[in-house]
């Protein structure tokens, strides 16, 4: 893959960054936006625009990302831990981005079979045919369990292949709903996977690129930490302060600051957004006033 035409001329330093194309694209785009980046994904183009002149982005399938990063075609990128293992890629993992396209649960690679299958455990796969996109992952798992089976690469729609084209499948899932819709039951989980920010070894040793990536990692993990949380700020009299504090499930100790009148304090804390509906009326009844709810983009610990 040649990226030379996209590189800036002159002495400007550029970090070539692989952005995951496909199922992770939208969720990661939203994550980057919350982290402070502005991105657009032009139609029929592999080159997203980003408001950081030091970054040159290219869309790459997550399945291929680790290989291109390892080989130095890209300095860094985002892909799943599963695809790092599948490609046996020697890359540096800079951050675990516990973020998925529908939830914060890791995706799972699972062994699934038809509901009426006699396969109940990994040993029952002896001599059977397994369809999967993660051929390397499955073969390693079978070797670990001392089982010999035929593992075939699946080009898509893996869940429809049993029982005619395969005895079992190993597929990636978040909720299992697609498997259940195809009358498949999960036998075993092979592994869980989350997206990782990765770099090749050369980029990770380069002082400028390393610092650039570390700052990116800080912003991205900060955006993930802030997901679903808000700041509640309010005023309360000294006499009611303890009662209000007892109501607050705080991420850390609430911040309490005296106000100029000497009778009231300002209080702020971080809470889960889902708690606010019940919490805010309780706080008001306990004596808090001027209550403000503010959404969060990032929390940096």
Beta strands, then each sheet from edge to edge (+ up, - down):
strand 1: 15-21
strand 2: 39-40
strand 3: 49-50
strand 4: 55-61
strand 5: 76-80
strand 6: 92-97
strand 7: 107-114
strand 8: 129-132
strand 9: 150-153
strand 10: 168-173
strand 11: 184-193
strand 12: 195-199
strand 13: 229-237
strand 14: 255-258
strand 15: 264-272
strand 16: 289-295
sheet 1: 4+ 1+ 5+ 12- 6+
sheet 2: 2+ 3-
sheet 3: 9+ 8+ 10+ 7- 11+
sheet 4: 14+ 15- 13+ 16-
end
